[in-house]
Each structure stands twice: as C-alpha cells, then as structure tokens.
C-alpha cells in the first residue's frame, strides 16, 4: 500500500458501500484523497461510512452528471476510482432515463474531462457481472456473451466501452472490473433494490425472517468488500490493467439456502422460510451464476482471500454497534463532531 502514499486520488461514489471502504484504505496508505458523492440517499451515500476519516479527506458533494464539476475536480488527480453509479436493476426498469444519465452519459462526461484536462490520470471503473445476463456456461469468463436482462446492464456496458475506447483512442489508462455479489461493512441496508445480500443481512441483524423463493438451490459467488478494494487498488497501480476488463469472483459458488444458514448461524438470530416464486420475479431469475476470475489472477495476481465464514463474522460484528446508521430515515445521516 506504500504505492499510494502521497498520491492524489479521487473516488467517485466515495460515501457509498465499496467507495467508503476504498477511501478508508487509501487514507491509511497516506494518499491525498478527494471524495465525490451526490449523497442521493437511495443510492447508498452515507456520511457515517466515512466518519473514521472525515478529517483526513476532502469531501465534495457533487454529482458525476455535473460536467462542470467533473472538469474542475479531475484536474491534477493521479488516480480516479470511478465507483459512482445507479446499481439497482429494479430502479433501472422503473426509471430508465436516470439510469442512462448516471451509468452511461455521466461516464462519458468523466472521460471527456480527462481527455481535455488530465489524460495522465489512471482510471478504474467498477462494473457488474449482471451484464452477462443468464449464463450460457459457468464459470462465466470475460469472453462470455453480453446479454443483459435489464436497462441497467445495457447502460453499464456502454459505460465500460466508453472507458475502453478512450483508453484505446486517447491513451487514457482505464481498466474495468466486473464485480460479483459484494458484501461487508458499510453496505446499503435500507431497501432490497441493490441486491439480495444487504437485505438478507439486515433481516438477520434485526432477528427477522428471510423469505427465500423456490428451493433456495440457486448458486452465487460472493466477495467480501476488502477483497474488492484490493482488486481496485491493484488494477489502479498496475500498468498491465490499462485497456483490460476483469471479472471478480468468489472462491466457490454457494447456494442461497446455504448463505441464509451461514448468516443465521453467524449472527445467532434470524430465520428463513422457503416460499413459492412470485410469477413476475420468476420470469427474470437467471438461476445459477458464478464467475471465473482467472484472468485477473494471472495478469495482476489478485485472488479473493476472505472466506465466507470470516467475512460474515466481520460483517455482523460491524452492524452490531451501528445498525441504526444504515436503516434510519432519509436526512438523518450526519457527520458527528
């Protein structure tokens, strides 16, 4: 981590789940960190997430859709970790234009700012394995066809390709990471529209019941947030990452039923119940999905290190003392002196 000491780094979406964990790690490494976040409550921006480092960063409440702001903020940055996005697949279907603005058009704005004001900045974009859609084969590697099942996936593909194109045409060093199911401290728990893991964690932490559709046999892979941060930082500092797309993936797939059982055993509370599939949800379920991360392992040496059991323990230990910060109403999030 000494690599980032003294480096000027900007993190978009830096008050969100993964972004805030990245920011804290960068501060610990001695980086000069600027956090950019729109603080749109529904997207996961939470000032409590950055409370441990609030005096060691510059926080700019700004939206990546604001091209003038991006042109100003990007100047002089050596690294840009581009994590800001609308990640709810459900929301993308209800409000496709907002998803387009954030996940495609705004990404183009960031790159145009780099093109005119900072071509030397190294970029890492976080994308999603959702762009693959229902898998044709598993484990899913980077050569798998892109066949998204929602608007979010289509816009994320565009955001990826903008980064790769600007790397190729303008020499702006940009890498793309396709994330799988990420979990851990500082995750959005307020609603279930950003994936099942955060919602399951909340229900168990509140000693409530998870309703699991079907037989719960669908398999997924998972990454603990510290491993994801490692991947982002590794891609940022390694020249070989420029112009590349990398999958992240867990060690091995695990069924949703097993995930529920492990959460309940780890927290010592909560329960789950198998319920029939709602017809509208059954139509869009992709079944099993787990990825292949051998490309990033071979190129950059990244492998997930935190086991599911260890990761879940760290997660529930974190929320044991601050759960209310993640479930309270909008507008209540404040930085404490």
Residue, then its C-alpha position, 0 to 999 in steps of 0.5 A: x500500500x506504500x504505492x499510494x502514499x502521497x498520491x492524489x486520488x479521487x473516488x467517485x461514489x466515495x460515501x457509498x458501500x465499496x467507495x467508503x471502504x476504498x477511501x478508508x484504505x487509501x487514507x491509511x496508505x497516506x494518499x491525498x484523497x478527494x471524495x465525490x458523492x451526490x449523497x442521493x440517499x437511495x443510492x447508498x451515500x452515507x456520511x457515517x461510512x466515512x466518519x473514521x476519516x472525515x478529517x483526513x479527506x476532502x469531501x465534495x458533494x457533487x454529482x458525476x452528471x455535473x460536467x462542470x464539476x467533473x472538469x474542475x475536480x479531475x484536474x491534477x488527480x493521479x488516480x480516479x476510482x470511478x465507483x459512482x453509479x445507479x446499481x439497482x436493476x429494479x430502479x433501472x426498469x422503473x426509471x430508465x432515463x436516470x439510469x442512462x444519465x448516471x451509468x452511461x452519459x455521466x461516464x462519458x462526461x468523466x472521460x471527456x474531462x480527462x481527455x481535455x484536462x488530465x489524460x495522465x490520470x489512471x482510471x478504474x471503473x467498477x462494473x457488474x457481472x449482471x451484464x452477462x445476463x443468464x449464463x450460457x456456461x459457468x464459470x462465466x469468463x470475460x469472453x462470455x456473451x453480453x446479454x443483459x436482462x435489464x436497462x441497467x446492464x445495457x447502460x453499464x456496458x456502454x459505460x465500460x466501452x466508453x472507458x475502453x475506447x478512450x483508453x484505446x483512442x486517447x491513451x487514457x489508462x482505464x481498466x474495468x472490473x466486473x464485480x460479483x455479489x459484494x458484501x461487508x461493512x458499510x453496505x446499503x441496508x435500507x431497501x432490497x433494490x441493490x441486491x439480495x445480500x444487504x437485505x438478507x443481512x439486515x433481516x438477520x441483524x434485526x432477528x427477522x425472517x428471510x423469505x427465500x423463493x423456490x428451493x433456495x438451490x440457486x448458486x452465487x459467488x460472493x466477495x467480501x468488500x476488502x477483497x474488492x478494494x484490493x482488486x481496485x487498488x491493484x488494477x489502479x497501480x498496475x500498468x498491465x490493467x490499462x485497456x483490460x476488463x476483469x471479472x471478480x469472483x468468489x472462491x466457490x459458488x454457494x447456494x442461497x439456502x446455504x448463505x441464509x444458514x451461514x448468516x443465521x448461524x453467524x449472527x445467532x438470530x434470524x430465520x428463513x422460510x422457503x416460499x413459492x416464486x412470485x410469477x413476475x420475479x420468476x420470469x427474470x431469475x437467471x438461476x445459477x451464476x458464478x464467475x471465473x476470475x482467472x484472468x485477473x489472477x494471472x495478469x495482476x495476481x489478485x485472488x479473493x482471500x476472505x472466506x465466507x465464514x470470516x467475512x460474515x463474522x466481520x460483517x455482523x460484528x460491524x452492524x452490531x454497534x451501528x445498525x441504526x446508521x444504515x436503516x434510519x430515515x432519509x436526512x438523518x445521516x450526519x457527520x458527528x463532531 
